[in-house]
Amino acid sequence: MKPLVAVDGDSFAHRAYHALPKSIRRADGGPAGLLVGIGNLLVRLWEEETPRAIVVAWDTLTVPTYRHVALESYQGGRVFEADLLEQLDLAPQLCEALGFAVAKEQGYEADDFLAAAAHAEEARNGCALVASGDRDTFQLASERTTILQPQRGGGAFARIGPAEVRTRYGVEPSQVPDFIALRGDPSDKIPGARGVGPKTAADLLARYGSLEQALDDSRFEREAEALRLYRHIATMDTAAPMPSLVDQNPTWGRASELAAEWGLGRLSERLRALEASSSS
């Protein structure tokens, strides 16, 4: 059975932006390293995983989500360089030129689309691969959904299923939002419970089963509502609106033309070669 691959576009875009030389430029002089990185990533995923389809999920940075409204400090202090933002605006065009689906809607984060994609694929008795460097996605791991976690040096993806989540965090995938709420998440500015680190959070969930049951036992009485909010923020929204996820045939030639228009010669040549081999 061919899987659906759901890609965290923002996660990989940031990795590509910081990993590739800033000297990679488009024909108009604009930055292009991020675009090259995303293009090569998607080719790699198609070739290595032979999926039935790929959907690439993106944040909308110009509009706050319900998370930002509910928790003022959420993701606070993040400042993105202009060259990064410019390429984030262009990257979905490349995904569409490749023939892949793009999920991006105001008020939602990329994580929500990953969750919705995995949920929909499981509902049709399919299997999903969620490619992301964000460990929040561990909550999606199941018998039918595997997380593809990039490794330093660009080697093979680590494949994260329920057993790996238990090994790494000491909790079940379904407990990950509760774990984040208790432990906190410095990258997203989620404070967590006072004095609770990863081990204590895992121990509490092993004892109680859930954050709610711990609160029912009068734990963290003064922080109860805040912790419920943190859990809500850490929970991905499986009801996020999704584009059509029908089976795909990549349009390598169309993407090659776009890459050539942008002045990305090597990427264009790679895509042109894929078009030639697929039609021979």
C-alpha positions as CSV (number, residue, x, y, z in Angstrom):
1,M,0.0,0.0,0.0
2,K,1.5,3.3,-1.0
3,P,1.4,5.9,1.8
4,L,0.4,9.5,1.9
5,V,3.3,11.7,2.7
6,A,2.5,14.9,4.7
7,V,5.4,17.3,4.9
8,D,5.9,20.1,7.4
9,G,7.0,22.8,4.9
10,D,8.0,25.4,7.4
11,S,10.1,22.9,9.4
12,F,12.1,21.9,6.4
13,A,12.2,25.4,4.9
14,H,13.9,26.7,8.0
15,R,16.4,23.9,8.0
16,A,17.2,24.5,4.3
17,Y,17.5,28.2,4.8
18,H,20.1,27.9,7.5
19,A,21.9,24.9,6.0
20,L,22.4,26.0,2.4
21,P,24.7,28.8,1.2
22,K,23.2,32.3,1.1
23,S,25.1,32.7,-2.2
24,I,22.4,30.6,-4.0
25,R,20.3,33.3,-5.8
26,R,17.5,33.5,-8.3
27,A,17.8,35.1,-11.7
28,D,16.3,38.3,-10.3
29,G,18.9,38.3,-7.6
30,G,16.6,37.2,-4.8
31,P,17.5,34.4,-2.3
32,A,17.0,30.8,-3.4
33,G,18.7,28.3,-1.0
34,L,15.4,27.5,0.8
35,L,13.7,26.9,-2.6
36,V,16.4,24.5,-3.7
37,G,16.3,22.7,-0.4
38,I,12.5,22.2,-0.5
39,G,12.7,21.1,-4.2
40,N,15.3,18.5,-3.5
41,L,13.6,17.3,-0.3
42,L,10.3,16.6,-2.2
43,V,12.1,14.8,-4.9
44,R,13.9,12.7,-2.3
45,L,10.6,11.8,-0.5
46,W,9.0,10.8,-3.8
47,E,11.9,8.6,-4.8
48,E,12.5,7.0,-1.4
49,E,8.9,6.5,-0.2
50,T,7.1,6.0,-3.5
51,P,3.9,7.6,-2.0
52,R,0.5,7.8,-3.6
53,A,0.5,11.6,-2.9
54,I,2.4,14.3,-1.1
55,V,0.8,17.2,0.7
56,V,3.0,20.1,2.0
57,A,1.7,22.0,5.0
58,W,2.6,25.7,5.7
59,D,2.0,28.2,8.4
60,T,0.4,31.6,7.6
61,L,2.8,33.9,9.5
62,T,0.8,37.1,8.8
63,V,-2.3,36.0,10.7
64,P,-2.5,34.9,14.3
65,T,-4.0,31.5,15.1
66,Y,-6.3,30.7,18.0
67,R,-3.2,29.6,19.9
68,H,-1.7,33.1,19.6
69,V,-4.9,34.7,20.8
70,A,-5.3,32.3,23.7
71,L,-1.7,32.5,24.9
72,E,-0.1,35.9,24.4
73,S,3.4,34.5,24.9
74,Y,2.9,31.7,22.3
75,Q,5.9,31.7,19.9
76,G,6.8,35.1,21.2
77,G,10.0,36.8,20.2
78,R,10.4,35.0,16.9
79,V,11.9,37.3,14.3
80,F,12.4,36.1,10.7
81,E,14.9,37.5,8.2
82,A,13.4,39.1,5.1
83,D,15.2,36.6,2.8
84,L,13.5,33.8,4.7
85,L,10.0,35.3,4.5
86,E,10.4,36.0,0.8
87,Q,11.2,32.4,0.0
88,L,8.4,31.1,2.3
89,D,6.0,33.0,0.1
90,L,7.4,31.4,-3.1
91,A,7.9,27.8,-1.9
92,P,4.2,26.8,-2.2
93,Q,4.4,27.7,-5.9
94,L,7.2,25.2,-6.3
95,C,5.2,22.5,-4.5
96,E,2.2,23.1,-6.8
97,A,4.3,23.1,-9.9
98,L,5.6,19.7,-8.8
99,G,2.0,18.4,-8.8
100,F,1.8,18.1,-5.0
101,A,-1.0,19.4,-2.8
102,V,-0.5,22.5,-0.6
103,A,-2.3,23.1,2.7
104,K,-2.2,26.7,3.9
105,E,-5.1,28.5,5.5
106,Q,-5.4,31.6,7.7
107,G,-5.7,30.7,11.4
108,Y,-4.1,27.3,11.1
109,E,-0.5,26.0,11.6
110,A,1.3,23.5,9.5
111,D,1.0,21.0,12.4
112,D,-2.8,21.1,12.1
113,F,-2.7,20.1,8.4
114,L,-0.3,17.3,9.2
115,A,-2.7,16.0,11.8
116,A,-5.7,16.3,9.5
117,A,-3.9,14.5,6.7
118,A,-2.9,11.6,8.9
119,H,-6.4,11.4,10.4
120,A,-8.0,11.4,6.9
121,E,-5.6,8.7,5.6
122,E,-6.1,6.5,8.6
123,A,-9.9,6.9,8.1
124,R,-9.6,5.5,4.6
125,N,-7.5,2.6,6.0
126,G,-4.4,4.0,4.5
127,C,-0.9,4.7,5.9
128,A,0.7,8.1,6.4
129,L,4.2,9.3,6.7
130,V,4.6,12.7,8.5
131,A,7.9,14.3,7.6
132,S,8.8,16.9,10.2
133,G,11.6,18.1,12.6
134,D,9.0,19.1,15.2
135,R,8.6,16.6,18.0
136,D,5.1,17.8,18.6
137,T,4.2,15.5,15.7
138,F,5.0,12.5,17.9
139,Q,1.4,12.7,19.0
140,L,0.4,11.5,15.5
141,A,2.4,8.2,15.7
142,S,0.2,5.1,15.4
143,E,0.2,1.7,13.8
144,R,-0.7,3.5,10.5
145,T,1.2,6.8,10.9
146,T,5.0,7.0,11.1
147,I,6.9,10.2,11.7
148,L,9.9,10.8,9.5
149,Q,12.4,12.8,11.6
150,P,15.4,14.4,9.8
151,Q,18.8,13.7,11.2
152,R,21.9,15.9,11.4
153,G,24.0,15.5,8.3
154,G,21.1,14.7,6.0
155,G,21.2,11.0,6.4
156,A,18.3,8.6,6.5
157,F,15.2,9.8,8.3
158,A,14.6,8.4,11.8
159,R,11.2,6.5,11.7
160,I,9.2,7.2,14.8
161,G,6.3,5.0,15.7
162,P,4.6,4.4,19.0
163,A,7.4,2.4,20.4
164,E,10.0,5.1,19.6
165,V,7.8,7.7,21.3
166,R,7.6,5.6,24.4
167,T,11.4,5.2,24.4
168,R,12.2,8.8,23.8
169,Y,9.5,10.5,26.0
170,G,8.3,7.7,28.3
171,V,4.7,8.3,27.3
172,E,2.1,7.1,24.7
173,P,1.6,9.2,21.5
174,S,-1.9,10.2,22.8
175,Q,-0.3,11.6,25.9
176,V,2.2,13.9,24.1
177,P,-0.1,17.0,24.4
178,D,-0.4,16.3,28.1
179,F,3.3,15.8,28.3
180,I,4.0,19.1,26.6
181,A,1.5,20.9,28.8
182,L,3.2,19.7,32.0
183,R,6.9,19.9,30.8
184,G,6.4,23.1,28.8
185,D,7.9,23.9,25.4
186,P,10.6,26.7,25.4
187,S,10.6,26.9,21.6
188,D,6.9,27.8,21.6
189,K,7.0,29.7,24.9
190,I,4.6,27.3,26.6
191,P,5.6,27.6,30.3
192,G,4.4,24.2,31.6
193,A,3.9,23.3,35.2
194,R,6.2,24.9,37.8
195,G,9.0,22.6,38.8
196,V,8.1,19.9,36.3
197,G,10.6,18.6,33.8
198,P,10.4,15.7,31.3
199,K,10.9,12.9,33.8
200,T,8.4,14.2,36.2
201,A,5.9,14.8,33.5
202,A,6.3,11.2,32.2
203,D,6.0,9.8,35.7
204,L,2.8,11.8,36.4
205,L,1.3,10.5,33.1
206,A,2.3,6.9,33.9
207,R,0.6,7.3,37.3
208,Y,-2.5,9.2,36.2
209,G,-2.9,8.4,32.5
210,S,-3.7,12.0,31.6
211,L,-3.3,15.6,32.7
212,E,-7.1,15.8,33.4
213,Q,-7.0,12.8,35.8
214,A,-4.0,14.4,37.6
215,L,-6.0,17.6,38.0
216,D,-9.0,15.6,39.2
217,D,-6.7,14.3,42.0
218,S,-6.1,17.9,43.1
219,R,-2.6,18.1,41.5
220,F,-1.6,21.6,40.3
221,E,-4.8,23.2,41.6
222,R,-3.5,26.8,41.1
223,E,-2.3,26.0,37.6
224,A,-5.2,23.8,36.4
225,E,-6.8,26.2,33.9
226,A,-3.4,27.3,32.5
227,L,-2.4,23.6,32.0
228,R,-5.6,22.8,30.3
229,L,-4.9,25.7,27.9
230,Y,-1.3,24.5,27.3
231,R,-2.7,21.1,26.4
232,H,-5.2,22.6,24.0
233,I,-2.5,24.6,22.4
234,A,-0.2,21.6,22.1
235,T,-3.0,19.5,20.5
236,M,-3.0,19.4,16.7
237,D,-6.3,20.1,15.0
238,T,-7.4,17.0,12.9
239,A,-10.3,19.1,11.6
240,A,-8.1,21.6,9.7
241,P,-9.4,22.2,6.2
242,M,-7.5,20.0,3.6
243,P,-7.1,20.2,-0.1
244,S,-7.9,17.1,-2.3
245,L,-5.6,14.3,-1.6
246,V,-6.1,12.1,-4.6
247,D,-3.3,10.0,-6.1
248,Q,-0.7,12.1,-7.9
249,N,1.7,11.9,-10.8
250,P,4.4,14.5,-10.3
251,T,4.6,17.2,-13.0
252,W,8.4,17.3,-13.1
253,G,8.5,19.2,-16.4
254,R,6.3,22.0,-15.1
255,A,8.5,22.3,-12.0
256,S,11.6,22.3,-14.2
257,E,10.3,25.2,-16.1
258,L,9.6,27.2,-13.0
259,A,13.0,26.4,-11.6
260,A,14.6,27.5,-14.9
261,E,12.5,30.7,-14.8
262,W,13.9,31.4,-11.3
263,G,17.4,30.7,-12.6
264,L,17.9,27.5,-10.5
265,G,19.8,25.6,-13.2
266,R,20.8,22.5,-11.2
267,L,17.4,22.0,-9.8
268,S,15.8,22.5,-13.2
269,E,18.1,20.0,-14.8
270,R,17.4,17.4,-12.1
271,L,13.6,17.8,-12.6
272,R,14.0,17.7,-16.4
273,A,15.9,14.4,-16.0
274,L,13.0,13.0,-13.9
275,E,10.5,14.1,-16.5
276,A,12.5,12.4,-19.2
277,S,12.8,9.1,-17.3
278,S,9.2,9.1,-16.3
279,S,8.0,9.4,-19.9
280,S,10.5,6.9,-21.4
